[in-house]
Amino acid sequence: MEHGVDAAAAISFIQIDGTVVLALVVLGFFGGLLSGFIGSGGAFVLTPGMMSLGVDGVVAVASNMAHKFPKAIVGVIKRRKLGHFDLRLCILMVIPAIAGVVTGIYVQRLILDAWGKAGSNLYISLIFVGVLSIVGIYTLLDGRNAAKSGVDDTTSALAEKVKKINIWPMVNLKEANSTVSLWIPLPLGFATGLLAATIAVGGFIGVPSMIYVVGAPSFVASGTELGIAFGMGLTGAFTWATAGFVDFRLTALILAGSLVGVQVGAIGTSYVRPYMIKIVSGTVMILAGVSRAIVIPTYLSDLDMVTISDGIYGFLKTASLILLFATLIGCGLLIVGAMYKGKRSVVVRSRTAVQVS
């Protein structure tokens, strides 16, 4: 165990060969694809993906946050042109989100100092499993209910109740088509930033909270989250980098793939029905959570809390990596397939309209 060690001394950077380079670029592409499509930043697959490749959890979080803001700004530009970005909502959430990032990094440093990188890896994985499972299942079921009902999207009963909370000052959110009290988005933003600094993922709290609490449409919530990710990523990158936890090699390789993927994903939102965003989000969250759950015994072993054989230890690591990349490829195909069907439907409607006229 690595109790009471200095945080900076507890971490190490992995060796990068050709296979790792390819894996990181591919990981970045699919992370960017998901980011542009669902607005979560894609970090809930990037962080586990890097950890599955042998990157220390805290380094994966730090390096992931460092790549968020340049990728996010590309997504924002695309989504704003499509009308999928609410600037006012973004500002109201990004300010407390930055405060959440600073707080989350402080907590991470405390855990690393006390338990070393094995404790940090365990902490990050447990948060991943818990949050991804809860939010993923809820989001997936909601998207499936909308699909079965034959509607583009569901209306959140909670959001309707929140809109009735009339506490000054009230804020009108044009693109989100909602009017809420200022005191509603502020704590949501803080929670988003806190989680982003803890596991480099805030979007799967930020996006659902904007949908189910604020009442924003799925495509506006996902687009606005990219703006919030920019502010969180910039803050986190600077804070982690000055402490020596950012591996800029990882950041550059992931960014190379994600800058392409995020544009494809952003375009894809124009050709799919809103409930499809929820279905993809929920599916990826659940499977990414499972991939993290698989390796939890290995971290417990590193902390001498359980005993497992070397064979089982290696098998769990490999199984986690395979499941995560299979999930990325599967959901990438799902997004591309949905885009193709949506675009084909638009073409058919256009031809029908021309024939009628």
Solvent accessible surface area in square Angstrom, and as a share of the most:
residue,aa,sasa,rsa
1,M,123,0.55
2,E,57,0.26
3,H,80,0.36
4,G,68,0.66
5,V,49,0.28
6,D,90,0.47
7,A,0,0.00
8,A,52,0.40
9,A,81,0.62
10,A,11,0.09
11,I,27,0.13
12,S,59,0.38
13,F,91,0.38
14,I,28,0.14
15,Q,170,0.75
16,I,45,0.23
17,D,85,0.44
18,G,59,0.57
19,T,105,0.61
20,V,24,0.14
21,V,53,0.31
22,L,119,0.59
23,A,18,0.14
24,L,0,0.00
25,V,48,0.27
26,V,51,0.29
27,L,0,0.00
28,G,0,0.00
29,F,64,0.27
30,F,31,0.13
31,G,0,0.00
32,G,0,0.00
33,L,3,0.02
34,L,3,0.02
35,S,0,0.00
36,G,0,0.00
37,F,0,0.00
38,I,2,0.01
39,G,0,0.00
40,S,2,0.02
41,G,2,0.02
42,G,0,0.00
43,A,0,0.00
44,F,0,0.00
45,V,0,0.00
46,L,0,0.00
47,T,0,0.00
48,P,0,0.00
49,G,0,0.00
50,M,0,0.00
51,M,7,0.03
52,S,16,0.10
53,L,38,0.19
54,G,47,0.45
55,V,7,0.04
56,D,12,0.06
57,G,0,0.00
58,V,0,0.00
59,V,1,0.00
60,A,0,0.00
61,V,0,0.00
62,A,0,0.00
63,S,0,0.00
64,N,0,0.00
65,M,0,0.00
66,A,9,0.07
67,H,0,0.00
68,K,2,0.01
69,F,54,0.22
70,P,35,0.22
71,K,3,0.01
72,A,2,0.02
73,I,68,0.35
74,V,38,0.22
75,G,0,0.00
76,V,15,0.08
77,I,91,0.46
78,K,64,0.27
79,R,0,0.00
80,R,138,0.50
81,K,165,0.70
82,L,76,0.38
83,G,41,0.39
84,H,19,0.09
85,F,15,0.06
86,D,1,0.01
87,L,84,0.42
88,R,132,0.48
89,L,0,0.00
90,C,11,0.06
91,I,82,0.42
92,L,27,0.13
93,M,0,0.00
94,V,22,0.13
95,I,114,0.58
96,P,18,0.11
97,A,0,0.00
98,I,61,0.31
99,A,50,0.39
100,G,0,0.00
101,V,0,0.00
102,V,79,0.45
103,T,56,0.32
104,G,0,0.00
105,I,9,0.05
106,Y,137,0.52
107,V,52,0.30
108,Q,0,0.00
109,R,77,0.28
110,L,89,0.44
111,I,33,0.17
112,L,0,0.00
113,D,53,0.27
114,A,43,0.33
115,W,101,0.35
116,G,0,0.00
117,K,61,0.26
118,A,9,0.07
119,G,7,0.06
120,S,0,0.00
121,N,17,0.09
122,L,20,0.10
123,Y,52,0.20
124,I,0,0.00
125,S,0,0.00
126,L,91,0.45
127,I,49,0.25
128,F,0,0.00
129,V,35,0.20
130,G,33,0.32
131,V,32,0.19
132,L,0,0.00
133,S,38,0.24
134,I,129,0.65
135,V,21,0.12
136,G,0,0.00
137,I,87,0.44
138,Y,129,0.49
139,T,7,0.04
140,L,36,0.18
141,L,93,0.46
142,D,21,0.11
143,G,0,0.00
144,R,114,0.42
145,N,84,0.43
146,A,0,0.00
147,A,39,0.30
148,K,154,0.65
149,S,81,0.52
150,G,51,0.49
151,V,65,0.37
152,D,70,0.36
153,D,39,0.20
154,T,45,0.26
155,T,106,0.61
156,S,18,0.12
157,A,73,0.56
158,L,94,0.47
159,A,2,0.01
160,E,72,0.32
161,K,134,0.57
162,V,9,0.05
163,K,62,0.26
164,K,163,0.69
165,I,65,0.33
166,N,125,0.64
167,I,94,0.48
168,W,214,0.75
169,P,30,0.19
170,M,65,0.29
171,V,19,0.11
172,N,86,0.44
173,L,0,0.00
174,K,162,0.69
175,E,73,0.33
176,A,0,0.00
177,N,119,0.61
178,S,6,0.04
179,T,59,0.34
180,V,0,0.00
181,S,1,0.01
182,L,38,0.19
183,W,133,0.47
184,I,29,0.15
185,P,0,0.00
186,L,48,0.24
187,P,80,0.50
188,L,32,0.16
189,G,0,0.00
190,F,77,0.32
191,A,43,0.33
192,T,0,0.00
193,G,0,0.00
194,L,61,0.30
195,L,25,0.13
196,A,0,0.00
197,A,0,0.00
198,T,8,0.05
199,I,0,0.00
200,A,0,0.00
201,V,0,0.00
202,G,0,0.00
203,G,0,0.00
204,F,1,0.00
205,I,43,0.22
206,G,0,0.00
207,V,14,0.08
208,P,17,0.11
209,S,10,0.07
210,M,0,0.00
211,I,14,0.07
212,Y,20,0.08
213,V,29,0.17
214,V,0,0.00
215,G,20,0.19
216,A,3,0.02
217,P,39,0.25
218,S,0,0.00
219,F,64,0.27
220,V,2,0.01
221,A,0,0.00
222,S,0,0.00
223,G,0,0.00
224,T,0,0.00
225,E,1,0.00
226,L,1,0.00
227,G,9,0.09
228,I,0,0.00
229,A,2,0.02
230,F,69,0.29
231,G,10,0.10
232,M,0,0.00
233,G,0,0.00
234,L,86,0.43
235,T,28,0.16
236,G,0,0.00
237,A,12,0.09
238,F,146,0.61
239,T,43,0.25
240,W,1,0.00
241,A,35,0.27
242,T,97,0.56
243,A,32,0.25
244,G,44,0.43
245,F,1,0.00
246,V,9,0.05
247,D,3,0.02
248,F,129,0.54
249,R,103,0.38
250,L,1,0.00
251,T,13,0.08
252,A,59,0.46
253,L,37,0.18
254,I,0,0.00
255,L,35,0.17
256,A,58,0.45
257,G,4,0.04
258,S,0,0.00
259,L,57,0.28
260,V,84,0.49
261,G,0,0.00
262,V,0,0.00
263,Q,67,0.30
264,V,49,0.28
265,G,0,0.00
266,A,0,0.00
267,I,77,0.39
268,G,0,0.00
269,T,9,0.05
270,S,57,0.37
271,Y,61,0.23
272,V,21,0.12
273,R,107,0.39
274,P,21,0.13
275,Y,35,0.13
276,M,31,0.14
277,I,5,0.03
278,K,3,0.01
279,I,31,0.16
280,V,0,0.00
281,S,9,0.06
282,G,0,0.00
283,T,36,0.21
284,V,0,0.00
285,M,5,0.02
286,I,43,0.22
287,L,60,0.30
288,A,0,0.00
289,G,2,0.02
290,V,65,0.37
291,S,0,0.00
292,R,1,0.01
293,A,40,0.31
294,I,44,0.22
295,V,1,0.01
296,I,25,0.13
297,P,44,0.28
298,T,0,0.00
299,Y,6,0.02
300,L,45,0.23
301,S,25,0.16
302,D,57,0.29
303,L,3,0.01
304,D,104,0.54
305,M,105,0.47
306,V,61,0.35
307,T,136,0.79
308,I,42,0.21
309,S,62,0.40
310,D,131,0.68
311,G,55,0.53
312,I,91,0.46
313,Y,63,0.24
314,G,34,0.32
315,F,138,0.57
316,L,29,0.14
317,K,56,0.24
318,T,72,0.42
319,A,23,0.18
320,S,0,0.00
321,L,48,0.24
322,I,110,0.56
323,L,47,0.24
324,L,0,0.00
325,F,33,0.14
326,A,56,0.44
327,T,5,0.03
328,L,1,0.01
329,I,88,0.45
330,G,37,0.36
331,C,6,0.04
332,G,4,0.04
333,L,123,0.61
334,L,67,0.33
335,I,0,0.00
336,V,80,0.46
337,G,29,0.28
338,A,14,0.11
339,M,33,0.15
340,Y,136,0.52
341,K,147,0.62
342,G,14,0.13
343,K,109,0.46
344,R,149,0.55
345,S,44,0.29
346,V,57,0.33
347,V,59,0.34
348,V,80,0.46
349,R,145,0.53
350,S,58,0.37
351,R,157,0.57
352,T,68,0.39
353,A,61,0.48
354,V,110,0.63
355,Q,150,0.67
356,V,126,0.72
357,S,125,0.81
